[in-house]
Amino acid sequence: MLVVPCLIQAETIADKELTGLQAEAKKAFKEHVAPFVKDFCLDCHGNRRTKGGLNLEPALKNPGESSASRKWMQAFANVNAHDMPPDDSDQPAAKERQQFLDALNQIKYLSHKDPGPFVIRRLTKVEYGNTLHDLFGVDAAVAKELPDEVAGQGYLNSLSPMQTEQYLEIANAVLDQIWPEAGQPSAHFQKHWLDQSSTSTATQLASSWARQAFRRPASEEEVTLLTKVYALGQQNKLDHSASLRLMLKAVLVSPQFLFITPAQATAAGQKIVPLDDYQLASRLSYLLWATMPDSELSALADAGTLHEPGVLKAQVKRLLTDARSRALFDGFGAQWLGLGGLDSKTFDAKKFPQMTPALRTAMYEEARLFFGSIVRENRSVVAFIQSDYTFLNEPLAAIYGLEKEVTGTKMRKVKLTNANRGGILGMPGILATTSFPNRTSAVNRGVWVLEQVLGEHVPPAPPNVPALEKQNQKQVENLTLRQRTELHRTNAVCANCHKILDPIGFGLENFDAIGRWRDTDDAGGAIDAAGELPGGKHFTSPKELKSIIAARKDDLARNLTEKLLAYALCRQLEGYDKIVVDQLLKTIAKDGYRMQTLISEVVASYPFLNRRIED
């Protein structure tokens, strides 16, 4: 009885605080955003002229709408990089520019409290295969012929005719393994699905099977539809067993199996509702395990207690300590770090014959094991940047120069004594994915650190900017890659962004295109890893660059929280989501930015636990 008043009081305090922040945001928008946009932006980004597809007039009228959120993000990035206003246009004073940027950071407070658009999504290829494995004991590779999903924050929620046919073929393949038409059901299927079949009616089995496959209790209408499939089999002279088999096929190709759907209908007039416990169990399990809820999660959903804060937190911890939580790296971590395409990335075979499939696999596994150790051991997010260990086997150890210390193909934890290594910035797989096939790229590495590690938005390169390879080769033949890149920066169009990007990339130039340490570049010139970051932070080596980045704990944690929340919600974050992240970071920071706390806070967040009812 005491919990409810405390929650109400906490919400009231939060609402009062939000009201004050909204008032400040309205004032800042009126004084510093609207005048700036009208004076410096609307000539090119208004209703009459919309360069680059950016029209800020609708955002001026409704600055807190979700549709305006991405426009403000784009405006912030361009103005912050001094790309906008263009050099040939009137320029704001430095103070005026900073006031505009500061005010844009407050616009999120103009958003209404809203969990955002809710995605009833289809299971991914991996999730679908894992679910079939957990249900029937079949190899998850039964789904290997399905197309891979496009990496991103959203998921497709439709089925093409070709995909429908593929799901039907997979259902037939599964049934052939677990219940051959002319044979006996498998032992696994007999134990978990047919123990009561001799005494159960088709209706009872339909309800039981749907509960397992749909990951929630089936409605009367859903059970009735399945029993009609059984009746259809009987009408077509199929015996009881064959009719049940047909009904099971209907379960496996139903939208309720292929999609994660709510258990309960909502009352008319409701705009926002909490997730029911069954949907919460599925959302949690597919996030951390990429498969269906296990018996413990399902039992908590049946009891209606999973949503209780203490219960939910304990389940997050339990799921993260289970081996199946490696799925969090395969689904989220690899996408965050950009390692998804490492196995197919092209490298110059003459220059880098070491980039064999075995080495690429080891590079991926290093990142997976490292990510898993930080989560499992509940380390701070800072450990992603600064760490004194990694995971190596013999082929990968050679890239580190540790081939005498590590032998064999098995990955194992290795202590690192070179402070330039350790953490994701010195990880060969990441250094390789941010390189070109035949050389490093200070720009790619700089963009990767800013966007993937620090969460900053880097404007796209202007059109028609020539690559380094287009430079006059006679003029640059004796220049180092750094000198050639700095020459590239003399182009006024490129200078603003590159003065931020390039120093970070140069700080990693001691690592070649596949992550080996070097003191000279391909032209024989000495590597110069010195640089300066905005704010006057100087560094001369990867070690010093890592120290500067590691000190930005709030930025590291915010970036990771935002990316994980977007992944969990299967959509881009919008205005109110940013307010939610602010609140999550308060708790995360108090606990030393630990990963399990970060994940638990995302799972317990307002948009994760609630859904908007679309009109």
Secondary structure, 3 states (H helix, E strand, C coil): CCHHHHHHHHHHHHHHHHHHHHHHHHHHHHHHHHHHHHHHCCCCECCCCEHHHCCCHHHHHCCCCHHHHHHHHHHHHHHHCCCCCCCCCCCCCHHHHHHHHHHHCCHHHHCCCCCCCCCCCECCHHHHHHHHHHHHCCCHHHHCCCCCCCCCCCCCCCCCHHHHHHHHHHHHHHHHHHCCCCCCCCHHHHHHHCCCCCCCCHHHHHHHHHHHHHCCCCCHHHHHHHHHHHHHHHHCCCCHHHHHHHHHHHHHCCHHHHECCCCCCCCCCCCEEECCHHHHHHHHHHHHCCCCCCHHHHHHHHHCCCCCHHHHHHHHHHHHHCHHHHHHHHHHHHHHHCCCCHHHCCCCCCCCCCCCHHHHHHHHHHHHHHHHHHHHCCCEHHHHCCCCEEEECHHHHHHHCCCCCCCCCCCEEEECCCCCCCCHHHCHHHHHHCCCCCCCCHHHHHHHHHHHHCCCCCCCCCCCCCCHHHCCHHHHCCCCHHHHHHHHCCCHHHHHHHHHHHHHHHCCCCECCCCCECCECCCCCECCCCEEECCCEEECCHHHHHHHHHCCHHHHHHHHHHHHHHHHHCCCCCHHHHHHHHHHHHHHHHCCCEHHHHHHHHHCCHHHHEEECCC
